[in-house]
Amino acid sequence: MHSTLGIPETKVPRRDMGMLWLGSWLLALSVPGPLSMLPLRAPEAAARPLDGPSQDQLVFAETYLKNFYGYEPEPERQRRSVDSGANHLTGLGAKVQEMQNFFGLPVSGELNAETLVAMRRPRCGLSDVEPYRETLRWKKSTLSYRISGHGSTIMASRARKTFRAAWRLWAEVTPIRLRRRSRREADVVISFHSGDHEDGSPFDGKGGILAHAFLPGYGIGGDVHFDEDEDWSFDATGFNLFGVAVHEFGHALGLPHSSDPGAVMFPAYNFVPQEDVQLSYQDVQEVQQMYGINSNFSSLSLKRPPPRTPEKCDPDLSFDAVTELQQEILFFKDRFMWRKHPMFQEIAITLISSLWSDGVPPHLDAAYENVEMNKVMFFKGNQYWAIRQLKVMEGFPRNISDLGFPPRVQSVDAALHFRSGRLTIFFTSAECWRYDEERMTMEEGSPEPIARLWPGIPSPLDAAISYQGFVYFFRGNVQYKYDPKVKYVISRRPTS
C-alpha cells in the first residue's frame, strides 16, 4: 500500500491506526479506548471548568458578552423565578460558546479559567458579531483625517508619523488616498480621551478597552478614539500605538472584526514589531472588496505578499513543534497553534499568545511538557523557556548550553519526552542527545546518530511526540508513526 505521497506504507491492524495528522480528520486522534486513557493531571493551562464562577466573574462575563456578543441578561426579577437559574445559565452558555468559537477556544459553553483569561485580554471596543461590510463604506476615494489630540505622554511629531504609517498600510492595497488636515473639518478625527467622553462608549481605565472607532458616516462617523489612560508606546512596552491604530483605521474604513487570529482586524491586542506588521490576506481581500485594488498592488504583493494564516488542509503543511499539554495535543506553526482536545471535535487555530501572553516566542524550534516538574519547555535558537502556570519561570530564557550542549549546537530541531523514564531526547541535525530530567544532565554517550537509534527516521526533524506507546515524528509535510519496541516505522502519512 502507498500513501498519497507515493511512500510505501506498512499495513497494520486497525487498533494501531491512531494518527495525529490533520487533513479531513481535523487533527482527530483515533483514541482506541475511553477518554480515561488520557489521565487528568495537575492543570497547567487551566482549561478545565472552574468549580463555578464567582459572582464577580459572572458579572464580568455578562458585561463582556453584552458589550461584544449581544447578550441580553434576563431581568433580575425573572432570574429569581423557580426555574430561572437553568434558563439564565443556558442563555449565557450559548453566548460563551459563540465567544469561544470566535477566539478559537474549545467550545464548551463553560466559564472556565481559560475563557475568562481570553475575556480579560486588552482589546478593541467594537462588537465582534455585528455585520458592517458593504453597507457602511466611504463613497469617495480621498479621505481626510485630523489629529485632534495626541495624548499627554506622546510627542505630537511621533503621533503624526505613527498615524501616517498606519494609514499607509490600507492605502497601499486600495485606491484610497489619505490627506491630513491641521485645522479644517475632516472625515476622520483622531483623538485621545479618558473615561466617559460623551460618545456612548466610555473607556475603562488601564487595560480592557484600548480604543474604538466609528464606522464611515457623517459627524462622528469614521472618528477614532484612543484611551488616554493606557501606557502607549512605540515598542513592546505598554500598548503599541501603531498596531492599535492600524486596527482602528480598518474600522474607520468600514471593516468588522475578524475571527482569523492572524488578521489585523482580530479584536484582541497582540504585539507585533512595527516593521513586521502587515495586513493579512483576509484583511486585504475584505478591504479590496469594498474599495477596489490599488494599481501598484501586484508589484507590492510580489515583494511582500500578505501573510496567510496556516490552514490544516494545506498539502505542504509542516509544523514547528508538537507537544502534549494536559489532555490536549498542541501543533505549533509560526505564531499560531492548533489545539486538539479529546472531548471536542472542532479544531480551531489560535495565536500562541492567546494562551501564553508573555514569554513564548513565535516560530518555535521544539517544545515538550514535563509533567513531573509541572512545566512546559519551549526552544528557539540557542535559548529555551520554562513555563509554569502560564508564566515564564524566574531566570528564563536560558542558553541551551545550560543543558549540556557544546558550543557547536546552536539550536534544537525537536524534543521528545518520555514520562515513564523521565528522559528527554533532543534532536539536532543528524544527532540525538539523551537528557536525564531527574539528574538534569546529558547521559554519557550522547550524542548518537539518529539513523542508529531510530532506523527509518530521516533527519533533520521538525517535531516529535510520544503518544499512547508510539512516537510520531514530523519532517516537512510527512508524519512518521514509529513503534519504539520493534524500532520500526509503522506508517508514513501527509500531515494534512
Secondary structure, DSSP 8 states (H G I E B T S, - for coil): -B-TTS-B-----GGG------GGGTT----SS-GGGS-----SS--S--SS--HHHHHHHHHHHHHHH------HHHHTSTTHHHHHHHHHHHHHHHHHHHTT-----S--HHHHHHHTS-EESS-SS---TTTS--SSSEEEEEE----TTS-HHHHHHHHHHHHHHHHTTSS-EEEEESSS--SEEEEEE-S--SSS----SSSSEEEEE--SSSTTTT-EEEETTS-EESSSSSEEHHHHHHHHHHHHTT----S-TTSTT-SB-----GGG----HHHHHHHHHHH---TTHHHHHHHS-------TT-TT---SEEEEETTEEEEEETTEEEEE-TT-----EEEGGGT--SS--SS-SEEEEETTTTEEEEEETTEEEEEETTEE-TT-SEEGGGGT--TT----SEEEEETTTTEEEEEETTEEEEEETTTTEE-TT--EEHHHHSTT--SS-SEEEEETTEEEEEETTEEEEEETTTTEEEEEEE--
